[in-house]
Amino acid sequence: MADRVQRLREASQARHDAPLRRAENTLRQLAKKGGPITFRRVAEEAGVSRSWLYRQDQLRAQIDQLRDTATSRAPSTF
């Protein structure tokens, strides 16, 4: 029984880790490209939902930081 519980825990962790890795990789690629970074774009390219992204505090902070950095580097149109 304990072995079964352990396998369930491992499967649950893997279900959490896979989308997290996809989102982190997507975020790195978008940052390299230098294009606009939005929650919608990260979610679409990583294959995760926006609501899931918003619940991931660390990813949310990275997206906000990169989005703010990209906005401050954008040339002014005035």
Contacts in CASP RR format, 6 or more apart in sequence:
PFRMAT RR
TARGET T0000
AUTHOR 0000-0000-0000
METHOD contacts of the structure
MODEL  1
MADRVQRLREASQARHDAPLRRAENTLRQLAKKGGPITFRRVAEEAGVSR
SWLYRQDQLRAQIDQLRDTATSRAPSTF
19 46 0 8 1.000
19 47 0 8 1.000
19 48 0 8 1.000
19 52 0 8 1.000
20 56 0 8 1.000
20 59 0 8 1.000
22 46 0 8 1.000
22 47 0 8 1.000
22 48 0 8 1.000
23 42 0 8 1.000
23 43 0 8 1.000
23 46 0 8 1.000
23 48 0 8 1.000
23 53 0 8 1.000
23 56 0 8 1.000
23 59 0 8 1.000
24 59 0 8 1.000
25 46 0 8 1.000
26 42 0 8 1.000
26 45 0 8 1.000
26 46 0 8 1.000
27 37 0 8 1.000
27 42 0 8 1.000
27 46 0 8 1.000
27 59 0 8 1.000
27 62 0 8 1.000
27 63 0 8 1.000
27 66 0 8 1.000
29 45 0 8 1.000
30 37 0 8 1.000
30 41 0 8 1.000
30 42 0 8 1.000
30 45 0 8 1.000
30 66 0 8 1.000
31 37 0 8 1.000
31 66 0 8 1.000
34 70 0 8 1.000
35 70 0 8 1.000
36 67 0 8 1.000
36 70 0 8 1.000
37 63 0 8 1.000
37 66 0 8 1.000
37 67 0 8 1.000
37 70 0 8 1.000
38 63 0 8 1.000
38 67 0 8 1.000
39 50 0 8 1.000
39 53 0 8 1.000
39 54 0 8 1.000
39 63 0 8 1.000
40 50 0 8 1.000
42 48 0 8 1.000
42 53 0 8 1.000
42 59 0 8 1.000
42 63 0 8 1.000
43 49 0 8 1.000
43 50 0 8 1.000
43 52 0 8 1.000
43 53 0 8 1.000
53 59 0 8 1.000
53 60 0 8 1.000
53 63 0 8 1.000
54 60 0 8 1.000
END
